[in-house]
Amino acid sequence: MSEEKQERGTLRDEFRNLGENLKEMVNSAWESEERRKLQSELEEGMHELGNVLNELAANFKSGEMGQTIRQEVDQFGERVRSGEVENKARQEILKALKMLNKELEKASEKFEDSETGQEPEVK
């Protein structure tokens, strides 16, 4: 019985030692010079990436393509404000609804004619 308690104590002690060793290893790795260098390189790299992207955005914005897109967006905004886009959308929706209703009427007439046995009316 005392041998069993001693083994349990030993297991418990070994797990505690394992936990302490893992904690020490993680702390050592975190405090290491290698980790600090890696962090510094990552920070510098991200900073450089930001600079390059800002430069790219500025070049695009001031370039011909950027100016063209800006003009098109401005023109579209003006058409929206003037109601031109709304009127065009309303016309297209109305046109589509009329066509859909016309086709539904035709289908309904065919269905009714087939129910009554009459020949469908040609339009």
N, C-alpha and C positions, 0 to 999 in steps of 0.2 A: 504494500500500500504506500509506504513512504517513497518507494522507487517511482510509483506512478505520479505522485505529487511532484517529485523532483523533475520528472520528464516534462510535466505540464509547466512547471516553473521555468525550465530550460527553454521550452518552446516560446513561452511568453517573453522571456528575456531576449531570445533571438529575434522575435518579431519587433520588439522595442528597439533593439540594436539596428535592425534593418531600417526601420523608420528614421532613426537618428542619422544613420549613414546616408540615406536618400536625401534627407533635409540638408545635411552638410554638403553633399555633392551639388545639389541645386543651388544653394547659396554660393558655393565656390564658383560654379559656372556663371552665375549672374554677376558676380563681382569681378570676373576675370577681365583681363586686358583685351583678350580676343573678342569678347562680347561687346565691350565698349567701342572697339574699332569697327566692328560690324555695324553697330548702331550709328556710329558717326558716318560711315560710308552710305548707309541707307538714307540718313537725313540729307546728306549732301546730294546724293543722287536724286532724291525727290525734289529738292530745291532746284536742281538743274533741269529736271523734267518740267517743272512749273515754268521756269524761264523760257524754255524752248516752246512750250505750248502758248504762253503769252505772246511770244514773238510771232508764232504762226498765226494766231488769232489777229494780231495787229496787221500783219501783212495781208491776210485775207480780207480784213475789213477795209483796208485802204487800197487793195488791188482792184482790178477791173471786175473780176468775178464777184467780189464782195459788194462793189458798188451796184452792179447789175441786180443782184439779189435784193439789196436794200431798196432800190428803185421799184422793183416789182412788188415788194411787200408794201411799200408806201402807196403804190397805185391801187393795189388790192384793198388796202385800208380805206382809201378814198372812195372806191366803188361801194364798199360796205356802208360807209357813212352816208353816201348819196342815195342809198336804197337800190342801186342798180343790181347788186348781187341778190338782194331779197326778191326783187321783181323777176329776175331771171329764174331763180329757184322756184318761185311761185308758178311761173308759166310752165316750167318743165314738169312740176308735180301735177298741175292741172291737166296737161297733155297726157301724162301717163295714166292718170285716173280715168280720163275720158276713154282712152284706148282700152283699159281694163274693163270698164263698164260695158263698152260696146261688145267686147269678146264674151263677157258673161251673159249679156242679153242674147247673143247668138247661140251660146251653149244652152241657155234656158229654153229658147224657142225650139231647138233641135230635140231637147229632152221632152218638151210638151208635145211636139209633133209625133215623136215616136210612141208616146203614151196613147195618143188618140188615133194613131195609124195613118195620119196625113203626111203628105210629102212636105218637106220643109220649104218655106218660102225663100226664094232666091232674092238676095238684096244686092 
